Amino acid sequence: HRNHQRYHAIACRSAGKRFCKRKTGNGKTENWRVRMKDNILDRKCKAFAVRIVHFYKFLVNTQKETVLSKQILRSGTSIGANTRERLNAQSNADFANKLSIALKEADETQYWLEILLESNIIDDNMFSSLNDDLKEIIAIITSSIKTVKRKELTVKE
């Protein structure tokens, strides 16, 4: 039974599906989410969150900055938390909503980075390094949202 589920998950992933049908123990059929291993968005968001934690420590310990550092810690780590939540979305609309929240958090993180740069708390190199990673994440999230919304429109027609 487990091998059949594994095969079914591989078939669903290769077909580009996020939901597949499976039988439950009581014989009913339910939707279940196909989880992609080594998803590039998940890896990038987690790596970015770790960088933000280290960046927060740098700001507090070296720059003695505590207010803005807490803001960027919260928004920068929230991106990955919200993209992770999409894995448990109950519908395509819920999936897109989780990603939209992550996109808002990414935009807020970019804002705090700009404030830190323009107030001379960080230099251009530090800003560029973090901002480049953030731009990649924003591009992936934006593309994913567009894809989900396009598929929703196709299904409704």
Chimera marker file (.cmm) of the C-alpha trace (Angstrom):
<marker_set name="trace">
<marker id="1" x="0.000" y="0.000" z="0.000" r="1" g="1" b="0" radius="0.5"/>
<marker id="2" x="2.815" y="2.400" z="0.866" r="1" g="1" b="0" radius="0.5"/>
<marker id="3" x="4.648" y="1.680" z="-2.416" r="1" g="1" b="0" radius="0.5"/>
<marker id="4" x="1.435" y="2.406" z="-4.312" r="1" g="1" b="0" radius="0.5"/>
<marker id="5" x="1.119" y="5.789" z="-2.558" r="1" g="1" b="0" radius="0.5"/>
<marker id="6" x="4.759" y="6.598" z="-3.339" r="1" g="1" b="0" radius="0.5"/>
<marker id="7" x="4.231" y="5.666" z="-7.005" r="1" g="1" b="0" radius="0.5"/>
<marker id="8" x="1.022" y="7.691" z="-7.091" r="1" g="1" b="0" radius="0.5"/>
<marker id="9" x="2.803" y="10.727" z="-5.600" r="1" g="1" b="0" radius="0.5"/>
<marker id="10" x="5.564" y="10.494" z="-8.222" r="1" g="1" b="0" radius="0.5"/>
<marker id="11" x="2.974" y="10.248" z="-10.990" r="1" g="1" b="0" radius="0.5"/>
<marker id="12" x="1.083" y="13.265" z="-9.637" r="1" g="1" b="0" radius="0.5"/>
<marker id="13" x="4.272" y="15.331" z="-9.326" r="1" g="1" b="0" radius="0.5"/>
<marker id="14" x="5.360" y="14.501" z="-12.850" r="1" g="1" b="0" radius="0.5"/>
<marker id="15" x="1.913" y="15.522" z="-14.081" r="1" g="1" b="0" radius="0.5"/>
<marker id="16" x="2.341" y="18.848" z="-12.282" r="1" g="1" b="0" radius="0.5"/>
<marker id="17" x="-0.483" y="18.267" z="-9.807" r="1" g="1" b="0" radius="0.5"/>
<marker id="18" x="-0.506" y="19.600" z="-6.272" r="1" g="1" b="0" radius="0.5"/>
<marker id="19" x="-3.479" y="17.484" z="-5.186" r="1" g="1" b="0" radius="0.5"/>
<marker id="20" x="-4.150" y="13.816" z="-5.853" r="1" g="1" b="0" radius="0.5"/>
<marker id="21" x="-6.855" y="11.413" z="-4.722" r="1" g="1" b="0" radius="0.5"/>
<marker id="22" x="-6.160" y="8.673" z="-2.220" r="1" g="1" b="0" radius="0.5"/>
<marker id="23" x="-8.227" y="6.133" z="-0.337" r="1" g="1" b="0" radius="0.5"/>
<marker id="24" x="-8.457" y="6.522" z="3.417" r="1" g="1" b="0" radius="0.5"/>
<marker id="25" x="-8.621" y="3.647" z="5.879" r="1" g="1" b="0" radius="0.5"/>
<marker id="26" x="-12.421" y="3.707" z="5.854" r="1" g="1" b="0" radius="0.5"/>
<marker id="27" x="-12.621" y="3.446" z="2.048" r="1" g="1" b="0" radius="0.5"/>
<marker id="28" x="-13.442" y="7.101" z="1.370" r="1" g="1" b="0" radius="0.5"/>
<marker id="29" x="-11.514" y="9.132" z="-1.167" r="1" g="1" b="0" radius="0.5"/>
<marker id="30" x="-9.822" y="12.375" z="-0.149" r="1" g="1" b="0" radius="0.5"/>
<marker id="31" x="-7.519" y="14.976" z="-1.667" r="1" g="1" b="0" radius="0.5"/>
<marker id="32" x="-3.973" y="15.016" z="-0.417" r="1" g="1" b="0" radius="0.5"/>
<marker id="33" x="-1.175" y="17.412" z="-1.131" r="1" g="1" b="0" radius="0.5"/>
<marker id="34" x="1.794" y="16.268" z="-3.153" r="1" g="1" b="0" radius="0.5"/>
<marker id="35" x="4.960" y="17.464" z="-1.448" r="1" g="1" b="0" radius="0.5"/>
<marker id="36" x="7.950" y="18.130" z="-3.634" r="1" g="1" b="0" radius="0.5"/>
<marker id="37" x="11.271" y="17.130" z="-2.136" r="1" g="1" b="0" radius="0.5"/>
<marker id="38" x="14.016" y="19.710" z="-2.316" r="1" g="1" b="0" radius="0.5"/>
<marker id="39" x="11.666" y="22.436" z="-3.475" r="1" g="1" b="0" radius="0.5"/>
<marker id="40" x="13.797" y="25.375" z="-4.586" r="1" g="1" b="0" radius="0.5"/>
<marker id="41" x="11.515" y="27.985" z="-2.982" r="1" g="1" b="0" radius="0.5"/>
<marker id="42" x="11.607" y="26.199" z="0.374" r="1" g="1" b="0" radius="0.5"/>
<marker id="43" x="15.396" y="25.914" z="0.272" r="1" g="1" b="0" radius="0.5"/>
<marker id="44" x="15.894" y="29.555" z="-0.693" r="1" g="1" b="0" radius="0.5"/>
<marker id="45" x="13.447" y="30.814" z="1.940" r="1" g="1" b="0" radius="0.5"/>
<marker id="46" x="15.033" y="28.739" z="4.697" r="1" g="1" b="0" radius="0.5"/>
<marker id="47" x="18.544" y="29.837" z="3.708" r="1" g="1" b="0" radius="0.5"/>
<marker id="48" x="17.363" y="33.449" z="3.625" r="1" g="1" b="0" radius="0.5"/>
<marker id="49" x="15.757" y="33.116" z="7.069" r="1" g="1" b="0" radius="0.5"/>
<marker id="50" x="19.027" y="31.777" z="8.477" r="1" g="1" b="0" radius="0.5"/>
<marker id="51" x="20.881" y="34.723" z="6.889" r="1" g="1" b="0" radius="0.5"/>
<marker id="52" x="18.365" y="37.110" z="8.438" r="1" g="1" b="0" radius="0.5"/>
<marker id="53" x="18.922" y="35.573" z="11.893" r="1" g="1" b="0" radius="0.5"/>
<marker id="54" x="22.676" y="36.095" z="11.518" r="1" g="1" b="0" radius="0.5"/>
<marker id="55" x="22.042" y="39.589" z="10.148" r="1" g="1" b="0" radius="0.5"/>
<marker id="56" x="19.866" y="40.347" z="13.186" r="1" g="1" b="0" radius="0.5"/>
<marker id="57" x="22.667" y="39.250" z="15.516" r="1" g="1" b="0" radius="0.5"/>
<marker id="58" x="25.106" y="41.463" z="13.601" r="1" g="1" b="0" radius="0.5"/>
<marker id="59" x="22.782" y="44.473" z="13.842" r="1" g="1" b="0" radius="0.5"/>
<marker id="60" x="22.204" y="44.028" z="17.579" r="1" g="1" b="0" radius="0.5"/>
<marker id="61" x="25.748" y="43.104" z="18.609" r="1" g="1" b="0" radius="0.5"/>
<marker id="62" x="27.873" y="45.159" z="16.230" r="1" g="1" b="0" radius="0.5"/>
<marker id="63" x="25.702" y="48.061" z="15.143" r="1" g="1" b="0" radius="0.5"/>
<marker id="64" x="23.783" y="48.298" z="18.451" r="1" g="1" b="0" radius="0.5"/>
<marker id="65" x="20.560" y="48.605" z="16.459" r="1" g="1" b="0" radius="0.5"/>
<marker id="66" x="17.570" y="46.973" z="18.191" r="1" g="1" b="0" radius="0.5"/>
<marker id="67" x="14.346" y="48.443" z="16.769" r="1" g="1" b="0" radius="0.5"/>
<marker id="68" x="14.754" y="47.944" z="13.022" r="1" g="1" b="0" radius="0.5"/>
<marker id="69" x="16.612" y="44.682" z="13.574" r="1" g="1" b="0" radius="0.5"/>
<marker id="70" x="13.521" y="43.167" z="15.232" r="1" g="1" b="0" radius="0.5"/>
<marker id="71" x="11.337" y="44.309" z="12.336" r="1" g="1" b="0" radius="0.5"/>
<marker id="72" x="13.559" y="42.718" z="9.713" r="1" g="1" b="0" radius="0.5"/>
<marker id="73" x="13.948" y="39.549" z="11.804" r="1" g="1" b="0" radius="0.5"/>
<marker id="74" x="10.173" y="39.176" z="11.997" r="1" g="1" b="0" radius="0.5"/>
<marker id="75" x="9.404" y="39.895" z="8.344" r="1" g="1" b="0" radius="0.5"/>
<marker id="76" x="12.471" y="38.128" z="6.933" r="1" g="1" b="0" radius="0.5"/>
<marker id="77" x="11.802" y="34.855" z="8.745" r="1" g="1" b="0" radius="0.5"/>
<marker id="78" x="8.059" y="35.059" z="8.107" r="1" g="1" b="0" radius="0.5"/>
<marker id="79" x="8.597" y="34.652" z="4.356" r="1" g="1" b="0" radius="0.5"/>
<marker id="80" x="9.697" y="31.047" z="4.782" r="1" g="1" b="0" radius="0.5"/>
<marker id="81" x="7.036" y="30.296" z="7.380" r="1" g="1" b="0" radius="0.5"/>
<marker id="82" x="4.292" y="31.428" z="5.001" r="1" g="1" b="0" radius="0.5"/>
<marker id="83" x="5.711" y="29.586" z="2.002" r="1" g="1" b="0" radius="0.5"/>
<marker id="84" x="5.865" y="26.465" z="4.188" r="1" g="1" b="0" radius="0.5"/>
<marker id="85" x="2.213" y="26.936" z="5.163" r="1" g="1" b="0" radius="0.5"/>
<marker id="86" x="1.228" y="26.673" z="1.500" r="1" g="1" b="0" radius="0.5"/>
<marker id="87" x="2.046" y="22.962" z="1.702" r="1" g="1" b="0" radius="0.5"/>
<marker id="88" x="-1.008" y="22.503" z="3.903" r="1" g="1" b="0" radius="0.5"/>
<marker id="89" x="-3.338" y="24.686" z="1.867" r="1" g="1" b="0" radius="0.5"/>
<marker id="90" x="-6.816" y="23.282" z="1.462" r="1" g="1" b="0" radius="0.5"/>
<marker id="91" x="-7.424" y="24.679" z="-2.009" r="1" g="1" b="0" radius="0.5"/>
<marker id="92" x="-5.711" y="26.498" z="-4.844" r="1" g="1" b="0" radius="0.5"/>
<marker id="93" x="-7.120" y="29.779" z="-3.514" r="1" g="1" b="0" radius="0.5"/>
<marker id="94" x="-5.701" y="29.046" z="-0.049" r="1" g="1" b="0" radius="0.5"/>
<marker id="95" x="-2.379" y="28.080" z="-1.678" r="1" g="1" b="0" radius="0.5"/>
<marker id="96" x="-2.239" y="31.415" z="-3.543" r="1" g="1" b="0" radius="0.5"/>
<marker id="97" x="-3.243" y="33.289" z="-0.394" r="1" g="1" b="0" radius="0.5"/>
<marker id="98" x="-0.360" y="31.803" z="1.629" r="1" g="1" b="0" radius="0.5"/>
<marker id="99" x="2.061" y="32.802" z="-1.109" r="1" g="1" b="0" radius="0.5"/>
<marker id="100" x="0.550" y="36.305" z="-1.269" r="1" g="1" b="0" radius="0.5"/>
<marker id="101" x="1.186" y="36.739" z="2.445" r="1" g="1" b="0" radius="0.5"/>
<marker id="102" x="4.795" y="35.586" z="1.928" r="1" g="1" b="0" radius="0.5"/>
<marker id="103" x="5.128" y="38.124" z="-0.901" r="1" g="1" b="0" radius="0.5"/>
<marker id="104" x="3.917" y="40.924" z="1.397" r="1" g="1" b="0" radius="0.5"/>
<marker id="105" x="6.454" y="39.875" z="4.034" r="1" g="1" b="0" radius="0.5"/>
<marker id="106" x="9.202" y="39.860" z="1.393" r="1" g="1" b="0" radius="0.5"/>
<marker id="107" x="8.211" y="43.356" z="0.303" r="1" g="1" b="0" radius="0.5"/>
<marker id="108" x="8.292" y="44.525" z="3.922" r="1" g="1" b="0" radius="0.5"/>
<marker id="109" x="11.732" y="42.960" z="4.381" r="1" g="1" b="0" radius="0.5"/>
<marker id="110" x="12.951" y="44.819" z="1.314" r="1" g="1" b="0" radius="0.5"/>
<marker id="111" x="11.607" y="48.049" z="2.809" r="1" g="1" b="0" radius="0.5"/>
<marker id="112" x="13.529" y="47.514" z="6.078" r="1" g="1" b="0" radius="0.5"/>
<marker id="113" x="16.705" y="46.726" z="4.130" r="1" g="1" b="0" radius="0.5"/>
<marker id="114" x="16.314" y="50.011" z="2.240" r="1" g="1" b="0" radius="0.5"/>
<marker id="115" x="15.821" y="51.917" z="5.511" r="1" g="1" b="0" radius="0.5"/>
<marker id="116" x="18.932" y="50.298" z="7.006" r="1" g="1" b="0" radius="0.5"/>
<marker id="117" x="20.943" y="51.215" z="3.898" r="1" g="1" b="0" radius="0.5"/>
<marker id="118" x="19.694" y="54.789" z="3.626" r="1" g="1" b="0" radius="0.5"/>
<marker id="119" x="20.296" y="55.422" z="7.327" r="1" g="1" b="0" radius="0.5"/>
<marker id="120" x="23.902" y="54.174" z="6.911" r="1" g="1" b="0" radius="0.5"/>
<marker id="121" x="23.490" y="51.286" z="9.345" r="1" g="1" b="0" radius="0.5"/>
<marker id="122" x="24.555" y="48.815" z="6.645" r="1" g="1" b="0" radius="0.5"/>
<marker id="123" x="26.764" y="49.322" z="3.602" r="1" g="1" b="0" radius="0.5"/>
<marker id="124" x="26.015" y="48.777" z="-0.089" r="1" g="1" b="0" radius="0.5"/>
<marker id="125" x="27.641" y="45.335" z="-0.177" r="1" g="1" b="0" radius="0.5"/>
<marker id="126" x="25.585" y="43.985" z="2.712" r="1" g="1" b="0" radius="0.5"/>
<marker id="127" x="22.407" y="45.474" z="1.243" r="1" g="1" b="0" radius="0.5"/>
<marker id="128" x="23.090" y="44.088" z="-2.237" r="1" g="1" b="0" radius="0.5"/>
<marker id="129" x="23.838" y="40.606" z="-0.975" r="1" g="1" b="0" radius="0.5"/>
<marker id="130" x="20.612" y="40.295" z="0.998" r="1" g="1" b="0" radius="0.5"/>
<marker id="131" x="18.525" y="42.193" z="-1.539" r="1" g="1" b="0" radius="0.5"/>
<marker id="132" x="19.690" y="39.989" z="-4.432" r="1" g="1" b="0" radius="0.5"/>
<marker id="133" x="18.584" y="36.861" z="-2.550" r="1" g="1" b="0" radius="0.5"/>
<marker id="134" x="15.298" y="38.539" z="-1.687" r="1" g="1" b="0" radius="0.5"/>
<marker id="135" x="14.673" y="39.510" z="-5.324" r="1" g="1" b="0" radius="0.5"/>
<marker id="136" x="15.095" y="35.842" z="-6.349" r="1" g="1" b="0" radius="0.5"/>
<marker id="137" x="12.585" y="34.744" z="-3.728" r="1" g="1" b="0" radius="0.5"/>
<marker id="138" x="10.129" y="37.468" z="-4.768" r="1" g="1" b="0" radius="0.5"/>
<marker id="139" x="10.419" y="36.402" z="-8.420" r="1" g="1" b="0" radius="0.5"/>
<marker id="140" x="9.732" y="32.745" z="-7.573" r="1" g="1" b="0" radius="0.5"/>
<marker id="141" x="6.770" y="33.586" z="-5.329" r="1" g="1" b="0" radius="0.5"/>
<marker id="142" x="5.309" y="35.966" z="-7.916" r="1" g="1" b="0" radius="0.5"/>
<marker id="143" x="5.646" y="33.360" z="-10.643" r="1" g="1" b="0" radius="0.5"/>
<marker id="144" x="4.023" y="30.705" z="-8.439" r="1" g="1" b="0" radius="0.5"/>
<marker id="145" x="1.067" y="32.962" z="-7.631" r="1" g="1" b="0" radius="0.5"/>
<marker id="146" x="0.538" y="33.744" z="-11.319" r="1" g="1" b="0" radius="0.5"/>
<marker id="147" x="0.684" y="30.042" z="-12.206" r="1" g="1" b="0" radius="0.5"/>
<marker id="148" x="-1.865" y="29.067" z="-9.545" r="1" g="1" b="0" radius="0.5"/>
<marker id="149" x="-4.231" y="31.865" z="-10.533" r="1" g="1" b="0" radius="0.5"/>
<marker id="150" x="-3.908" y="30.961" z="-14.215" r="1" g="1" b="0" radius="0.5"/>
<marker id="151" x="-4.715" y="27.321" z="-13.418" r="1" g="1" b="0" radius="0.5"/>
<marker id="152" x="-7.735" y="28.417" z="-11.338" r="1" g="1" b="0" radius="0.5"/>
<marker id="153" x="-9.068" y="30.387" z="-14.305" r="1" g="1" b="0" radius="0.5"/>
<marker id="154" x="-8.552" y="27.413" z="-16.615" r="1" g="1" b="0" radius="0.5"/>
<marker id="155" x="-10.425" y="25.106" z="-14.240" r="1" g="1" b="0" radius="0.5"/>
<marker id="156" x="-13.365" y="27.544" z="-13.887" r="1" g="1" b="0" radius="0.5"/>
<marker id="157" x="-13.822" y="27.872" z="-17.675" r="1" g="1" b="0" radius="0.5"/>
<link id1="1" id2="2" r="1" g="1" b="0" radius="0.2"/>
<link id1="2" id2="3" r="1" g="1" b="0" radius="0.2"/>
<link id1="3" id2="4" r="1" g="1" b="0" radius="0.2"/>
<link id1="4" id2="5" r="1" g="1" b="0" radius="0.2"/>
<link id1="5" id2="6" r="1" g="1" b="0" radius="0.2"/>
<link id1="6" id2="7" r="1" g="1" b="0" radius="0.2"/>
<link id1="7" id2="8" r="1" g="1" b="0" radius="0.2"/>
<link id1="8" id2="9" r="1" g="1" b="0" radius="0.2"/>
<link id1="9" id2="10" r="1" g="1" b="0" radius="0.2"/>
<link id1="10" id2="11" r="1" g="1" b="0" radius="0.2"/>
<link id1="11" id2="12" r="1" g="1" b="0" radius="0.2"/>
<link id1="12" id2="13" r="1" g="1" b="0" radius="0.2"/>
<link id1="13" id2="14" r="1" g="1" b="0" radius="0.2"/>
<link id1="14" id2="15" r="1" g="1" b="0" radius="0.2"/>
<link id1="15" id2="16" r="1" g="1" b="0" radius="0.2"/>
<link id1="16" id2="17" r="1" g="1" b="0" radius="0.2"/>
<link id1="17" id2="18" r="1" g="1" b="0" radius="0.2"/>
<link id1="18" id2="19" r="1" g="1" b="0" radius="0.2"/>
<link id1="19" id2="20" r="1" g="1" b="0" radius="0.2"/>
<link id1="20" id2="21" r="1" g="1" b="0" radius="0.2"/>
<link id1="21" id2="22" r="1" g="1" b="0" radius="0.2"/>
<link id1="22" id2="23" r="1" g="1" b="0" radius="0.2"/>
<link id1="23" id2="24" r="1" g="1" b="0" radius="0.2"/>
<link id1="24" id2="25" r="1" g="1" b="0" radius="0.2"/>
<link id1="25" id2="26" r="1" g="1" b="0" radius="0.2"/>
<link id1="26" id2="27" r="1" g="1" b="0" radius="0.2"/>
<link id1="27" id2="28" r="1" g="1" b="0" radius="0.2"/>
<link id1="28" id2="29" r="1" g="1" b="0" radius="0.2"/>
<link id1="29" id2="30" r="1" g="1" b="0" radius="0.2"/>
<link id1="30" id2="31" r="1" g="1" b="0" radius="0.2"/>
<link id1="31" id2="32" r="1" g="1" b="0" radius="0.2"/>
<link id1="32" id2="33" r="1" g="1" b="0" radius="0.2"/>
<link id1="33" id2="34" r="1" g="1" b="0" radius="0.2"/>
<link id1="34" id2="35" r="1" g="1" b="0" radius="0.2"/>
<link id1="35" id2="36" r="1" g="1" b="0" radius="0.2"/>
<link id1="36" id2="37" r="1" g="1" b="0" radius="0.2"/>
<link id1="37" id2="38" r="1" g="1" b="0" radius="0.2"/>
<link id1="38" id2="39" r="1" g="1" b="0" radius="0.2"/>
<link id1="39" id2="40" r="1" g="1" b="0" radius="0.2"/>
<link id1="40" id2="41" r="1" g="1" b="0" radius="0.2"/>
<link id1="41" id2="42" r="1" g="1" b="0" radius="0.2"/>
<link id1="42" id2="43" r="1" g="1" b="0" radius="0.2"/>
<link id1="43" id2="44" r="1" g="1" b="0" radius="0.2"/>
<link id1="44" id2="45" r="1" g="1" b="0" radius="0.2"/>
<link id1="45" id2="46" r="1" g="1" b="0" radius="0.2"/>
<link id1="46" id2="47" r="1" g="1" b="0" radius="0.2"/>
<link id1="47" id2="48" r="1" g="1" b="0" radius="0.2"/>
<link id1="48" id2="49" r="1" g="1" b="0" radius="0.2"/>
<link id1="49" id2="50" r="1" g="1" b="0" radius="0.2"/>
<link id1="50" id2="51" r="1" g="1" b="0" radius="0.2"/>
<link id1="51" id2="52" r="1" g="1" b="0" radius="0.2"/>
<link id1="52" id2="53" r="1" g="1" b="0" radius="0.2"/>
<link id1="53" id2="54" r="1" g="1" b="0" radius="0.2"/>
<link id1="54" id2="55" r="1" g="1" b="0" radius="0.2"/>
<link id1="55" id2="56" r="1" g="1" b="0" radius="0.2"/>
<link id1="56" id2="57" r="1" g="1" b="0" radius="0.2"/>
<link id1="57" id2="58" r="1" g="1" b="0" radius="0.2"/>
<link id1="58" id2="59" r="1" g="1" b="0" radius="0.2"/>
<link id1="59" id2="60" r="1" g="1" b="0" radius="0.2"/>
<link id1="60" id2="61" r="1" g="1" b="0" radius="0.2"/>
<link id1="61" id2="62" r="1" g="1" b="0" radius="0.2"/>
<link id1="62" id2="63" r="1" g="1" b="0" radius="0.2"/>
<link id1="63" id2="64" r="1" g="1" b="0" radius="0.2"/>
<link id1="64" id2="65" r="1" g="1" b="0" radius="0.2"/>
<link id1="65" id2="66" r="1" g="1" b="0" radius="0.2"/>
<link id1="66" id2="67" r="1" g="1" b="0" radius="0.2"/>
<link id1="67" id2="68" r="1" g="1" b="0" radius="0.2"/>
<link id1="68" id2="69" r="1" g="1" b="0" radius="0.2"/>
<link id1="69" id2="70" r="1" g="1" b="0" radius="0.2"/>
<link id1="70" id2="71" r="1" g="1" b="0" radius="0.2"/>
<link id1="71" id2="72" r="1" g="1" b="0" radius="0.2"/>
<link id1="72" id2="73" r="1" g="1" b="0" radius="0.2"/>
<link id1="73" id2="74" r="1" g="1" b="0" radius="0.2"/>
<link id1="74" id2="75" r="1" g="1" b="0" radius="0.2"/>
<link id1="75" id2="76" r="1" g="1" b="0" radius="0.2"/>
<link id1="76" id2="77" r="1" g="1" b="0" radius="0.2"/>
<link id1="77" id2="78" r="1" g="1" b="0" radius="0.2"/>
<link id1="78" id2="79" r="1" g="1" b="0" radius="0.2"/>
<link id1="79" id2="80" r="1" g="1" b="0" radius="0.2"/>
<link id1="80" id2="81" r="1" g="1" b="0" radius="0.2"/>
<link id1="81" id2="82" r="1" g="1" b="0" radius="0.2"/>
<link id1="82" id2="83" r="1" g="1" b="0" radius="0.2"/>
<link id1="83" id2="84" r="1" g="1" b="0" radius="0.2"/>
<link id1="84" id2="85" r="1" g="1" b="0" radius="0.2"/>
<link id1="85" id2="86" r="1" g="1" b="0" radius="0.2"/>
<link id1="86" id2="87" r="1" g="1" b="0" radius="0.2"/>
<link id1="87" id2="88" r="1" g="1" b="0" radius="0.2"/>
<link id1="88" id2="89" r="1" g="1" b="0" radius="0.2"/>
<link id1="89" id2="90" r="1" g="1" b="0" radius="0.2"/>
<link id1="90" id2="91" r="1" g="1" b="0" radius="0.2"/>
<link id1="91" id2="92" r="1" g="1" b="0" radius="0.2"/>
<link id1="92" id2="93" r="1" g="1" b="0" radius="0.2"/>
<link id1="93" id2="94" r="1" g="1" b="0" radius="0.2"/>
<link id1="94" id2="95" r="1" g="1" b="0" radius="0.2"/>
<link id1="95" id2="96" r="1" g="1" b="0" radius="0.2"/>
<link id1="96" id2="97" r="1" g="1" b="0" radius="0.2"/>
<link id1="97" id2="98" r="1" g="1" b="0" radius="0.2"/>
<link id1="98" id2="99" r="1" g="1" b="0" radius="0.2"/>
<link id1="99" id2="100" r="1" g="1" b="0" radius="0.2"/>
<link id1="100" id2="101" r="1" g="1" b="0" radius="0.2"/>
<link id1="101" id2="102" r="1" g="1" b="0" radius="0.2"/>
<link id1="102" id2="103" r="1" g="1" b="0" radius="0.2"/>
<link id1="103" id2="104" r="1" g="1" b="0" radius="0.2"/>
<link id1="104" id2="105" r="1" g="1" b="0" radius="0.2"/>
<link id1="105" id2="106" r="1" g="1" b="0" radius="0.2"/>
<link id1="106" id2="107" r="1" g="1" b="0" radius="0.2"/>
<link id1="107" id2="108" r="1" g="1" b="0" radius="0.2"/>
<link id1="108" id2="109" r="1" g="1" b="0" radius="0.2"/>
<link id1="109" id2="110" r="1" g="1" b="0" radius="0.2"/>
<link id1="110" id2="111" r="1" g="1" b="0" radius="0.2"/>
<link id1="111" id2="112" r="1" g="1" b="0" radius="0.2"/>
<link id1="112" id2="113" r="1" g="1" b="0" radius="0.2"/>
<link id1="113" id2="114" r="1" g="1" b="0" radius="0.2"/>
<link id1="114" id2="115" r="1" g="1" b="0" radius="0.2"/>
<link id1="115" id2="116" r="1" g="1" b="0" radius="0.2"/>
<link id1="116" id2="117" r="1" g="1" b="0" radius="0.2"/>
<link id1="117" id2="118" r="1" g="1" b="0" radius="0.2"/>
<link id1="118" id2="119" r="1" g="1" b="0" radius="0.2"/>
<link id1="119" id2="120" r="1" g="1" b="0" radius="0.2"/>
<link id1="120" id2="121" r="1" g="1" b="0" radius="0.2"/>
<link id1="121" id2="122" r="1" g="1" b="0" radius="0.2"/>
<link id1="122" id2="123" r="1" g="1" b="0" radius="0.2"/>
<link id1="123" id2="124" r="1" g="1" b="0" radius="0.2"/>
<link id1="124" id2="125" r="1" g="1" b="0" radius="0.2"/>
<link id1="125" id2="126" r="1" g="1" b="0" radius="0.2"/>
<link id1="126" id2="127" r="1" g="1" b="0" radius="0.2"/>
<link id1="127" id2="128" r="1" g="1" b="0" radius="0.2"/>
<link id1="128" id2="129" r="1" g="1" b="0" radius="0.2"/>
<link id1="129" id2="130" r="1" g="1" b="0" radius="0.2"/>
<link id1="130" id2="131" r="1" g="1" b="0" radius="0.2"/>
<link id1="131" id2="132" r="1" g="1" b="0" radius="0.2"/>
<link id1="132" id2="133" r="1" g="1" b="0" radius="0.2"/>
<link id1="133" id2="134" r="1" g="1" b="0" radius="0.2"/>
<link id1="134" id2="135" r="1" g="1" b="0" radius="0.2"/>
<link id1="135" id2="136" r="1" g="1" b="0" radius="0.2"/>
<link id1="136" id2="137" r="1" g="1" b="0" radius="0.2"/>
<link id1="137" id2="138" r="1" g="1" b="0" radius="0.2"/>
<link id1="138" id2="139" r="1" g="1" b="0" radius="0.2"/>
<link id1="139" id2="140" r="1" g="1" b="0" radius="0.2"/>
<link id1="140" id2="141" r="1" g="1" b="0" radius="0.2"/>
<link id1="141" id2="142" r="1" g="1" b="0" radius="0.2"/>
<link id1="142" id2="143" r="1" g="1" b="0" radius="0.2"/>
<link id1="143" id2="144" r="1" g="1" b="0" radius="0.2"/>
<link id1="144" id2="145" r="1" g="1" b="0" radius="0.2"/>
<link id1="145" id2="146" r="1" g="1" b="0" radius="0.2"/>
<link id1="146" id2="147" r="1" g="1" b="0" radius="0.2"/>
<link id1="147" id2="148" r="1" g="1" b="0" radius="0.2"/>
<link id1="148" id2="149" r="1" g="1" b="0" radius="0.2"/>
<link id1="149" id2="150" r="1" g="1" b="0" radius="0.2"/>
<link id1="150" id2="151" r="1" g="1" b="0" radius="0.2"/>
<link id1="151" id2="152" r="1" g="1" b="0" radius="0.2"/>
<link id1="152" id2="153" r="1" g="1" b="0" radius="0.2"/>
<link id1="153" id2="154" r="1" g="1" b="0" radius="0.2"/>
<link id1="154" id2="155" r="1" g="1" b="0" radius="0.2"/>
<link id1="155" id2="156" r="1" g="1" b="0" radius="0.2"/>
<link id1="156" id2="157" r="1" g="1" b="0" radius="0.2"/>
</marker_set>
